[in-house]
Amino acid sequence: MANWAAAGLELAGILALLAGVVVTSFLFLRAGLRGGAPGWGEAFIPYRANLGRAILLGLELLVAADIVHTVAAPMTLEKVATLGLIVLIRTVLSLSLEVEIEGRWPWRRHGPEPEPREPRAVEPRSKSVPPRQ
């Protein structure tokens, strides 16, 4: 029973990741191709945030599946250590994505709003070479 639940959570995590990529990419392309305002630069900011949210949801479901797998299997020190390492890695990834999306640590969520970030334009390098002496 627990193996079925873990498999279902894994499937839900994978589907959340795939659906998130497809839906957010579609919305990004639609906003960027409209032309005029807001344009590609403005469309990229919500795209990145929404893609990060989809990845976070998928990661959380995959962590839940790993926990269910571990609880369902006979407990050994190796399995517990493996689960701990997997959960640690996915937690660090989740925190990193959360900071990237929100612009602040999750425990500072109720503080003042962070300054909105402007998309950075990359300036082309100058092709002129300084004269030799």
Long-range contacts (C-beta under 8 A, 24 or more apart in sequence): 2-68, 2-69, 2-71, 2-72, 3-69, 3-72, 5-68, 6-65, 6-66, 6-68, 6-69, 6-72, 7-65, 9-61, 9-62, 9-64, 9-65, 9-68, 10-61, 10-62, 10-65, 12-61, 13-57, 13-58, 13-59, 13-60, 13-61, 13-62, 13-64, 13-65, 14-58, 14-62, 16-54, 16-57, 16-58, 16-61, 17-54, 17-55, 17-57, 17-58, 19-54, 20-50, 20-51, 20-53, 20-54, 20-55, 20-57, 20-58, 21-51, 21-54, 23-50, 23-54, 24-50, 24-51, 24-54, 25-51, 41-119, 41-121, 42-119, 44-119, 45-117, 45-119, 48-100, 48-101, 49-101, 52-97, 52-98, 52-100, 52-101, 53-101, 55-97, 56-94, 56-97, 56-98, 56-101, 59-90, 59-93, 59-94, 59-97, 60-94, 62-90, 63-87, 63-90, 63-91
